[in-house]
Amino acid sequence: MSASAPDPDAEREQSATEIFGAALGGAARRAGLDPADSSSTHKVVWSAMGGWRGILESVLPSLAFVVLFTVKPDPLILALGVSVGIAAVFTIVRLLQKSPPAAALGGLVAAGAAAALALWTGRGEDNFVPGFITNSLYGSVLLISALVGWSLIGLAVGFLMGEGTAWRSDRRKRRAFFWLGIAWAALFFARLGVQLPLYFAGDVTALGTLKLIMGLPLFAPMIAVTWLVVRALYPRTPSEDVAVES
């Protein structure tokens, strides 16, 4: 093989990276996180949370479970059934309105899996196990990707901004995406660090309450910080502002 011949393995790796990065960028854009947009930070955070509907879909099933379990822990199926039922109602409403059901469907599947596990073991605290697994996976992937220099935040933003993986050659961007990845990973691991002791102690009420407190109330500021950092890295040019206004 000559020195100038292309490396098939490198090409396949680059292709896989582009596909994965494009998928991340598309998901971020659908969530309202498009740095090319001129929206305010408040609007971006609100869009990322899904507005009032997204907040209710995220909070109500867990809130119903915690309240009902605290008031009447037996039978366990009552609190679990109401929680899953609320998630199902949100999903049905989205389907009837022909709006994107992905968020509600994800919530319904998660609520159903958690309820099934709790019913199988007969322990209310096991309703939170899928959340622990999710936080572990998200935190680990974000941490590892940042440490190896391929921050998932950078991949998503790079394809949103149309520069692919070129950000990796920019020291300022690479450092910023590294720390954003670390910050997001820290959020997921912090949830585990606080909530796992309560799980092992069997304190369902405190566990459910802290899950809600460490959910959207921490997610929203992280989205805001991420948005502000990315906007600083990719400042809008006067020509872009004119194009948006027109």
C-alpha positions as CSV (number, residue, x, y, z in Angstrom):
1,M,0.0,0.0,0.0
2,S,1.4,3.4,-1.0
3,A,1.9,6.2,1.5
4,S,-0.8,8.2,-0.2
5,A,-3.5,5.5,-0.2
6,P,-6.5,6.2,1.9
7,D,-6.9,4.3,5.2
8,P,-10.2,2.4,5.0
9,D,-10.3,2.0,8.8
10,A,-9.9,5.8,9.3
11,E,-12.5,6.5,6.7
12,R,-15.0,4.2,8.4
13,E,-14.2,5.8,11.8
14,Q,-14.7,9.2,10.4
15,S,-18.0,8.2,8.7
16,A,-19.3,6.7,12.0
17,T,-18.3,9.8,13.8
18,E,-20.1,12.0,11.3
19,I,-23.3,9.9,11.5
20,F,-23.3,9.9,15.3
21,G,-22.5,13.6,15.5
22,A,-25.2,14.4,13.0
23,A,-27.7,12.4,15.0
24,L,-26.7,14.3,18.2
25,G,-27.0,17.6,16.4
26,G,-30.4,16.7,15.0
27,A,-31.6,15.7,18.5
28,A,-30.4,19.0,19.9
29,R,-32.0,21.0,17.2
30,R,-35.4,19.3,17.8
31,A,-35.0,20.1,21.5
32,G,-34.7,23.8,20.6
33,L,-30.9,24.0,21.1
34,D,-29.7,25.5,17.9
35,P,-26.9,28.0,18.4
36,A,-27.6,29.4,15.0
37,D,-30.9,30.6,16.3
38,S,-31.3,34.1,17.8
39,S,-33.6,33.1,20.6
40,S,-33.0,34.3,24.2
41,T,-31.5,32.0,26.8
42,H,-34.9,31.9,28.6
43,K,-36.7,30.7,25.4
44,V,-34.0,28.1,24.7
45,V,-34.2,26.6,28.2
46,W,-38.0,26.6,28.0
47,S,-38.0,24.9,24.7
48,A,-35.4,22.3,25.9
49,M,-37.7,21.4,28.8
50,G,-40.7,21.1,26.4
51,G,-42.7,24.0,27.8
52,W,-45.5,23.4,30.3
53,R,-46.4,20.1,28.7
54,G,-42.9,18.8,28.9
55,I,-42.6,19.9,32.6
56,L,-45.9,18.2,33.5
57,E,-44.9,15.0,31.6
58,S,-41.6,14.9,33.4
59,V,-42.9,15.8,36.9
60,L,-46.5,14.5,37.4
61,P,-45.9,10.7,37.2
62,S,-43.1,10.8,39.8
63,L,-44.9,13.3,41.9
64,A,-48.1,11.2,42.0
65,F,-46.1,8.1,43.0
66,V,-44.4,9.9,45.8
67,V,-47.5,11.5,47.2
68,L,-49.7,8.3,47.0
69,F,-46.9,6.1,48.3
70,T,-46.4,8.4,51.3
71,V,-50.1,8.6,52.1
72,K,-51.0,5.0,51.4
73,P,-47.9,2.7,50.7
74,D,-50.1,-0.4,50.6
75,P,-51.1,-1.7,48.1
76,L,-48.0,-0.6,46.1
77,I,-49.9,-1.1,42.9
78,L,-52.1,1.9,43.6
79,A,-49.2,4.4,43.5
80,L,-47.5,2.7,40.6
81,G,-50.8,2.4,38.6
82,V,-51.6,6.1,39.0
83,S,-48.1,7.0,38.0
84,V,-48.1,4.9,34.8
85,G,-51.7,6.0,34.1
86,I,-50.7,9.7,34.1
87,A,-47.8,8.9,31.7
88,A,-50.3,7.0,29.5
89,V,-52.7,9.9,29.4
90,F,-50.0,12.3,28.2
91,T,-49.0,9.9,25.5
92,I,-52.6,9.4,24.3
93,V,-53.2,13.2,24.2
94,R,-50.0,13.7,22.1
95,L,-51.1,10.9,19.7
96,L,-54.6,12.4,19.4
97,Q,-53.2,15.9,18.7
98,K,-50.7,14.4,16.2
99,S,-47.8,16.1,18.0
100,P,-44.4,14.4,18.4
101,P,-45.0,11.7,21.0
102,A,-41.3,10.8,21.6
103,A,-41.0,12.5,24.9
104,A,-44.3,11.2,26.3
105,L,-43.6,7.7,24.9
106,G,-40.2,7.7,26.5
107,G,-41.8,8.7,29.8
108,L,-44.4,6.0,29.5
109,V,-41.9,3.3,28.7
110,A,-39.7,4.4,31.6
111,A,-42.6,4.6,34.0
112,G,-43.9,1.2,32.9
113,A,-40.5,-0.5,33.3
114,A,-39.9,1.0,36.7
115,A,-43.4,0.0,37.9
116,A,-42.9,-3.5,36.6
117,L,-39.7,-3.9,38.5
118,A,-41.2,-2.5,41.8
119,L,-44.2,-4.8,41.5
120,W,-41.9,-7.8,40.9
121,T,-39.7,-7.1,43.9
122,G,-42.5,-5.6,46.1
123,R,-40.3,-2.7,47.1
124,G,-41.4,0.8,46.3
125,E,-37.8,2.1,46.2
126,D,-37.1,-0.2,43.2
127,N,-39.3,2.2,41.1
128,F,-36.2,4.4,40.9
129,V,-33.7,1.8,39.8
130,P,-34.2,2.5,36.0
131,G,-33.4,6.2,36.8
132,F,-30.1,5.1,38.5
133,I,-29.2,3.1,35.5
134,T,-29.9,6.0,33.1
135,N,-27.9,8.4,35.2
136,S,-25.0,6.0,35.4
137,L,-24.9,5.5,31.6
138,Y,-25.3,9.2,30.7
139,G,-22.7,10.3,33.3
140,S,-20.2,7.6,32.2
141,V,-20.6,8.3,28.5
142,L,-20.3,12.0,28.9
143,L,-17.3,11.7,31.2
144,I,-15.4,9.2,29.0
145,S,-16.1,11.1,25.8
146,A,-14.8,14.3,27.4
147,L,-11.7,12.6,28.7
148,V,-10.7,11.1,25.4
149,G,-11.2,14.4,23.6
150,W,-14.4,13.6,21.8
151,S,-16.9,15.4,24.0
152,L,-20.5,14.5,23.0
153,I,-21.4,18.2,23.6
154,G,-18.7,19.2,21.0
155,L,-20.0,16.6,18.5
156,A,-23.6,17.8,18.8
157,V,-22.6,21.5,18.6
158,G,-20.1,20.9,15.8
159,F,-22.7,19.4,13.5
160,L,-25.3,22.0,14.5
161,M,-23.0,24.7,13.4
162,G,-21.9,22.9,10.2
163,E,-18.3,22.5,11.1
164,G,-18.4,18.7,11.9
165,T,-15.4,17.8,14.0
166,A,-13.3,20.8,13.1
167,W,-13.8,22.1,16.7
168,R,-11.2,19.6,17.8
169,S,-8.4,21.6,16.2
170,D,-9.5,24.8,18.1
171,R,-7.9,24.7,21.6
172,R,-10.5,27.1,23.0
173,K,-13.5,25.2,21.8
174,R,-12.0,21.8,22.7
175,R,-11.3,23.0,26.3
176,A,-14.9,24.5,26.6
177,F,-16.5,21.3,25.4
178,F,-14.3,19.3,27.7
179,W,-15.5,21.2,30.7
180,L,-19.1,21.2,29.6
181,G,-18.9,17.4,29.3
182,I,-17.4,17.2,32.8
183,A,-20.1,19.4,34.2
184,W,-22.9,17.4,32.7
185,A,-21.3,14.1,33.9
186,A,-21.0,15.7,37.4
187,L,-24.7,16.4,37.4
188,F,-25.7,12.8,36.7
189,F,-23.2,11.4,39.2
190,A,-24.3,13.9,41.8
191,R,-27.8,12.5,41.5
192,L,-26.5,9.0,42.1
193,G,-24.4,10.2,45.1
194,V,-27.3,11.8,46.8
195,Q,-30.1,9.4,45.9
196,L,-28.4,6.0,46.2
197,P,-28.0,6.2,50.0
198,L,-31.7,6.9,50.3
199,Y,-32.5,3.9,48.1
200,F,-30.4,1.6,50.3
201,A,-32.1,3.1,53.3
202,G,-35.5,2.4,51.8
203,D,-36.6,6.0,52.3
204,V,-39.0,6.2,49.3
205,T,-40.5,9.6,50.2
206,A,-37.1,11.4,50.5
207,L,-35.8,9.6,47.5
208,G,-38.7,10.6,45.3
209,T,-38.6,14.2,46.6
210,L,-34.9,14.6,45.9
211,K,-35.4,13.0,42.4
212,L,-37.8,15.8,41.6
213,I,-35.6,18.5,43.1
214,M,-32.5,17.2,41.2
215,G,-34.4,16.9,37.9
216,L,-35.6,19.9,36.0
217,P,-34.4,22.4,38.7
218,L,-30.8,21.4,37.9
219,F,-31.3,20.5,34.3
220,A,-32.5,24.0,33.4
221,P,-29.5,25.9,34.7
222,M,-27.2,23.4,33.0
223,I,-29.0,24.0,29.7
224,A,-28.6,27.8,30.2
225,V,-24.9,27.5,30.9
226,T,-24.3,25.3,27.9
227,W,-26.2,27.6,25.7
228,L,-24.3,30.7,26.9
229,V,-20.9,29.0,26.5
230,V,-21.8,27.8,22.9
231,R,-23.1,31.3,21.9
232,A,-19.8,32.7,23.2
233,L,-17.8,30.2,21.1
234,Y,-19.9,30.9,18.0
235,P,-20.9,34.6,18.1
236,R,-23.4,35.7,15.5
237,T,-22.1,37.9,12.7
238,P,-23.9,41.1,11.5
239,S,-24.9,39.4,8.3
240,E,-26.5,36.5,10.2
241,D,-28.5,39.0,12.3
242,V,-29.7,40.8,9.2
243,A,-30.7,37.4,7.6
244,V,-32.8,36.5,10.7
245,E,-34.5,39.9,10.8
246,S,-35.4,39.7,7.2
